[in-house]
Amino acid sequence: MNIRAKLDLYEKLMRLDKPIGILLLLWPTLWAQWLATGGQPNWIILWIFVLGTVLMRSAGCVMNDYADRHFDPHVERTKDRPLAAGAVSEKEALLLAGGLTLLSFLLIVRLNTLTLLLSMGAVFLAVSYPFTKRFFAIPQAYLGIAFGFGIPMSFAAQAGAVPAVAWVMLLANIFWAVAYDTEYAMVDRDDDLKIGIKTSAITFGRYDVAAVMACYAAALGILAWVGHVFHLGGAYYGGLLVAAGLAGYHYTLIRNRERGPCFKAFLHNNWLGGAVFAGLVLDYLLRAH
C-alpha cells in the first residue's frame, strides 16, 4: 500500500472527513474563550485551543475505534471503518492516537500550570470514554464531560482560574451532549442491542424523545443563567432563542425514531452550538460600540 492510500486511511480513522465531532467539541470551548475574557480572547491561546481541539478529537476517534474494534464489524454504519475492516492495524491505531495526544500536549506546554494539570484530565477523559459503553447506562453523559472539558481549560488558560460558573457551563454541555448523542445512538439502537453496548437511547427506551427534549431545555436553561451571571444582553438571549427553535426542529426529526432523520438531527446540532456562539460574539461586539 502506498503512502497516499495509508494517509487516506488515517484520515478516515481520525474522522477528518467528518468534522461534525470537531465542531461539537469546539463550540463550548469558544463560548468559554469569549466569556473568560469579556469578549477579547488572547488570539494565540485561542488558536492553540482550536488546533488542540482538532488533535484531541482525532485522537479520541482513533481510541474509540480501537475500543470498538470487535463491535464495529457487526454494526451497519461502522463495519467499513479502517480498523474494523482490518485496513489499519491495532498497533498503528495506538501509535497514531499517542502521536496526536503528544502533539496536543506540546501545543499547551508553555501555558500556565493549571491549564497543564487540567489537560491531564482531558486526556484521561478522551482515552477512557470509548470504554464506558461497556458499563455506563448513559455513556453520553461522560462524553459531555469529555467534550466540554475545554470550558474549564479555557478559563484556566485565558483568566488563570476556573470560577464556579465554568463548571456550571460544563454541566450545560453534559445535557447538550446527552441530547445530541442520544439522537446519534437512536440510529444504531437495533445494532447496539444485539451486541450488548449500552447507550442512552437504550436506557431511555420509549422515553428517548422526551429525554432528548428535556436535556435540550436543561442545557439552554443553564446557559440562560450563565448569561445572567455575566450580565449579557439581548443579542446573547436571541442566540439562545434561535438555539431553542433549532431544538424544536430536531423534535420534528426524531419523533418518529427513523434512522435518517435522527442522524440529520445529530448533525444539525452544529448550528445549535453556532447559534449560541454567534449570539455571544454579537453581544460583546454591541457592547464595544
C-alpha positions as CSV (number, residue, x, y, z in Angstrom):
1,M,0.0,0.0,0.0
2,N,1.4,3.4,-1.0
3,I,1.8,6.3,1.4
4,R,-1.1,8.3,-0.1
5,A,-3.5,5.3,0.4
6,K,-2.2,4.9,4.0
7,L,-2.7,8.6,4.8
8,D,-6.3,8.4,3.4
9,L,-7.0,5.5,5.9
10,Y,-5.5,7.5,8.8
11,E,-7.7,10.5,7.8
12,K,-10.8,8.3,7.9
13,L,-9.6,6.8,11.2
14,M,-9.3,10.3,12.7
15,R,-12.7,11.3,11.1
16,L,-11.2,14.4,9.5
17,D,-13.6,13.7,6.6
18,K,-16.5,14.1,9.1
19,P,-15.8,17.3,11.0
20,I,-19.1,17.4,13.0
21,G,-17.3,16.0,16.1
22,I,-14.7,18.7,15.9
23,L,-17.4,21.4,15.8
24,L,-19.4,19.9,18.7
25,L,-16.2,19.9,20.7
26,L,-15.2,23.4,19.6
27,W,-18.4,25.4,20.2
28,P,-18.3,25.1,24.1
29,T,-14.6,25.8,24.0
30,L,-15.3,29.0,22.1
31,W,-18.1,30.0,24.4
32,A,-15.6,29.8,27.3
33,Q,-12.8,31.6,25.5
34,W,-15.1,34.6,25.0
35,L,-16.7,34.6,28.4
36,A,-13.4,34.2,30.2
37,T,-12.1,37.3,28.6
38,G,-15.1,39.5,28.3
39,G,-15.1,39.0,24.5
40,Q,-11.4,39.8,24.0
41,P,-9.6,36.4,23.9
42,N,-5.8,36.2,23.6
43,W,-5.7,35.1,19.9
44,I,-2.6,32.9,20.4
45,I,-4.2,31.0,23.2
46,L,-7.4,30.8,21.1
47,W,-5.7,29.2,18.2
48,I,-3.8,26.8,20.4
49,F,-7.2,25.6,21.7
50,V,-8.6,25.4,18.2
51,L,-5.7,23.2,17.0
52,G,-5.7,21.2,20.2
53,T,-9.4,20.5,19.7
54,V,-8.8,19.1,16.3
55,L,-5.9,17.0,17.5
56,M,-7.7,15.6,20.6
57,R,-10.9,14.9,18.8
58,S,-8.9,13.0,16.2
59,A,-7.1,11.0,19.0
60,G,-10.4,10.3,20.6
61,C,-11.8,8.9,17.4
62,V,-8.9,6.6,16.9
63,M,-9.2,5.4,20.5
64,N,-13.0,5.0,20.0
65,D,-12.4,2.7,17.0
66,Y,-9.7,0.8,18.9
67,A,-12.1,0.2,21.8
68,D,-14.9,-0.8,19.5
69,R,-12.8,-2.9,17.1
70,H,-14.6,-6.1,17.9
71,F,-18.1,-4.4,17.8
72,D,-17.8,-2.2,14.7
73,P,-17.8,-5.0,12.2
74,H,-21.3,-6.0,13.4
75,V,-22.8,-2.5,13.0
76,E,-24.0,-1.5,9.6
77,R,-22.8,2.1,9.9
78,T,-19.3,1.3,11.2
79,K,-18.4,-2.0,9.6
80,D,-16.2,-0.3,6.9
81,R,-14.1,1.8,9.3
82,P,-10.4,1.2,8.7
83,L,-9.8,-0.6,12.0
84,A,-12.9,-2.7,11.8
85,A,-12.2,-3.6,8.2
86,G,-8.6,-4.6,9.0
87,A,-7.1,-1.9,6.8
88,V,-5.2,-0.4,9.8
89,S,-3.6,-2.5,12.5
90,E,-4.2,-2.1,16.2
91,K,-0.6,-1.1,16.7
92,E,-0.9,1.6,14.1
93,A,-4.0,2.9,15.7
94,L,-2.4,3.2,19.2
95,L,0.7,4.8,17.8
96,L,-1.4,7.3,15.9
97,A,-3.5,8.2,19.0
98,G,-0.3,8.6,21.0
99,G,1.3,10.9,18.5
100,L,-1.8,13.1,18.2
101,T,-2.0,13.3,22.0
102,L,1.6,14.2,22.3
103,L,1.2,17.0,19.6
104,S,-1.7,18.5,21.5
105,F,0.3,18.5,24.8
106,L,3.2,20.2,23.1
107,L,0.8,23.0,22.0
108,I,-0.1,23.9,25.6
109,V,3.2,23.1,27.3
110,R,4.0,26.8,27.6
111,L,0.7,27.7,29.1
112,N,0.1,28.0,32.9
113,T,0.4,25.2,35.4
114,L,-3.4,25.0,36.0
115,T,-4.1,24.5,32.3
116,L,-1.4,21.8,32.1
117,L,-3.0,20.0,35.1
118,L,-6.4,20.2,33.6
119,S,-5.1,18.9,30.3
120,M,-4.2,15.6,32.0
121,G,-7.8,15.2,33.0
122,A,-8.8,16.0,29.4
123,V,-6.5,13.2,28.1
124,F,-7.9,10.7,30.6
125,L,-11.5,11.5,29.6
126,A,-10.7,11.2,25.9
127,V,-9.0,7.9,26.3
128,S,-11.4,6.3,28.7
129,Y,-14.7,7.5,27.2
130,P,-14.9,4.7,24.5
131,F,-14.8,2.0,27.2
132,T,-17.7,3.5,29.2
133,K,-20.2,2.0,26.7
134,R,-19.5,-1.4,28.4
135,F,-20.8,-0.4,31.8
136,F,-22.4,3.1,32.0
137,A,-26.1,3.3,31.3
138,I,-25.7,6.7,29.8
139,P,-22.2,7.0,28.5
140,Q,-23.3,10.1,26.6
141,A,-23.0,12.0,29.9
142,Y,-19.4,11.0,30.2
143,L,-19.0,12.2,26.6
144,G,-20.4,15.5,27.6
145,I,-17.7,15.9,30.3
146,A,-15.0,15.0,27.7
147,F,-16.4,17.3,25.0
148,G,-16.9,20.1,27.5
149,F,-13.5,20.0,29.3
150,G,-12.3,22.8,27.0
151,I,-14.5,25.0,29.1
152,P,-12.5,24.9,32.4
153,M,-9.3,24.7,30.4
154,S,-10.2,27.8,28.5
155,F,-10.9,29.8,31.7
156,A,-7.6,28.5,33.2
157,A,-5.6,29.5,30.1
158,Q,-7.3,32.8,29.5
159,A,-8.1,34.0,33.0
160,G,-5.7,32.0,35.2
161,A,-8.5,30.5,37.3
162,V,-11.6,28.3,36.9
163,P,-14.6,30.0,38.5
164,A,-17.7,28.1,39.7
165,V,-19.7,29.3,36.6
166,A,-17.2,27.4,34.4
167,W,-18.2,24.1,36.0
168,V,-21.9,25.0,35.6
169,M,-21.2,25.6,31.9
170,L,-19.7,22.2,31.8
171,L,-23.0,20.8,33.2
172,A,-24.9,22.6,30.4
173,N,-22.6,20.9,27.9
174,I,-23.3,17.5,29.5
175,F,-27.0,18.0,29.0
176,W,-26.4,19.1,25.4
177,A,-24.2,16.1,24.7
178,V,-26.8,13.7,26.1
179,A,-29.4,15.3,23.8
180,Y,-27.4,15.2,20.5
181,D,-25.6,11.9,21.2
182,T,-28.9,10.2,22.1
183,E,-30.1,11.2,18.6
184,Y,-26.9,9.6,17.3
185,A,-27.5,6.5,19.4
186,M,-31.1,6.2,18.1
187,V,-29.6,5.5,14.7
188,D,-27.7,2.4,16.0
189,R,-30.1,1.2,18.6
190,D,-31.0,-2.1,17.0
191,D,-27.4,-3.0,16.3
192,D,-26.3,-1.9,19.8
193,L,-29.0,-4.1,21.4
194,K,-27.7,-7.1,19.5
195,I,-24.0,-6.6,20.5
196,G,-24.7,-5.5,24.1
197,I,-23.4,-1.9,24.1
198,K,-25.0,0.5,26.5
199,T,-26.4,3.8,25.2
200,S,-28.8,6.5,26.4
201,A,-31.2,5.6,23.6
202,I,-31.5,2.1,25.0
203,T,-31.6,3.3,28.6
204,F,-34.3,5.9,28.0
205,G,-36.3,3.4,25.9
206,R,-39.7,4.7,24.9
207,Y,-39.0,8.0,26.7
208,D,-36.0,8.7,24.4
209,V,-37.6,11.6,22.5
210,A,-38.9,13.2,25.8
211,A,-35.4,12.8,27.4
212,V,-33.7,14.5,24.4
213,M,-36.0,17.5,24.6
214,A,-35.7,17.7,28.4
215,C,-31.9,17.7,28.0
216,Y,-32.1,20.5,25.4
217,A,-34.2,22.5,27.8
218,A,-31.9,22.0,30.7
219,A,-28.8,22.9,28.6
220,L,-30.4,26.1,27.3
221,G,-31.8,27.0,30.7
222,I,-28.4,26.7,32.3
223,L,-26.8,28.8,29.5
224,A,-29.5,31.5,30.1
225,W,-28.4,31.6,33.8
226,V,-24.8,31.9,32.7
227,G,-25.9,34.9,30.6
228,H,-27.4,36.4,33.8
229,V,-24.1,35.9,35.7
230,F,-22.1,37.6,33.0
231,H,-24.7,40.4,32.6
232,L,-25.2,39.6,28.9
233,G,-27.8,41.3,26.8
234,G,-30.4,40.7,24.2
235,A,-28.1,39.5,21.5
236,Y,-27.0,36.6,23.6
237,Y,-30.5,35.7,24.6
238,G,-31.5,36.0,20.9
239,G,-28.9,33.4,20.1
240,L,-30.4,31.1,22.8
241,L,-33.8,31.7,21.3
242,V,-32.6,30.6,17.9
243,A,-31.0,27.6,19.5
244,A,-34.3,26.7,21.2
245,G,-36.0,27.0,17.8
246,L,-33.4,24.6,16.3
247,A,-34.0,22.1,19.2
248,G,-37.7,22.3,18.4
249,Y,-36.9,21.4,14.8
250,H,-34.9,18.5,16.0
251,Y,-38.1,17.2,17.7
252,T,-39.8,17.0,14.3
253,L,-36.9,14.9,13.0
254,I,-36.6,12.4,15.8
255,R,-40.3,12.0,17.0
256,N,-40.8,9.0,14.6
257,R,-37.4,7.5,15.5
258,E,-36.4,6.9,11.9
259,R,-32.6,6.4,11.3
260,G,-32.1,9.0,8.6
261,P,-33.9,11.9,10.3
262,C,-32.3,11.1,13.7
263,F,-28.9,11.3,12.2
264,K,-29.8,14.5,10.5
265,A,-30.8,15.9,13.9
266,F,-27.5,14.9,15.3
267,L,-25.6,16.6,12.6
268,H,-27.7,19.7,12.8
269,N,-26.5,20.4,16.4
270,N,-23.6,22.2,14.8
271,W,-26.0,25.0,14.0
272,L,-27.3,25.0,17.6
273,G,-23.9,25.4,19.1
274,G,-23.0,28.0,16.5
275,A,-26.2,30.0,17.3
276,V,-25.2,30.3,20.9
277,F,-21.7,31.4,20.0
278,A,-23.0,33.9,17.4
279,G,-25.3,35.5,20.0
280,L,-22.4,35.7,22.5
281,V,-20.0,37.3,20.0
282,L,-22.6,39.8,18.8
283,D,-23.4,40.7,22.3
284,Y,-19.8,41.6,23.1
285,L,-19.4,43.5,19.8
286,L,-22.5,45.6,20.5
287,R,-21.1,46.4,24.0
288,A,-17.9,47.6,22.4
289,H,-19.8,50.1,20.2
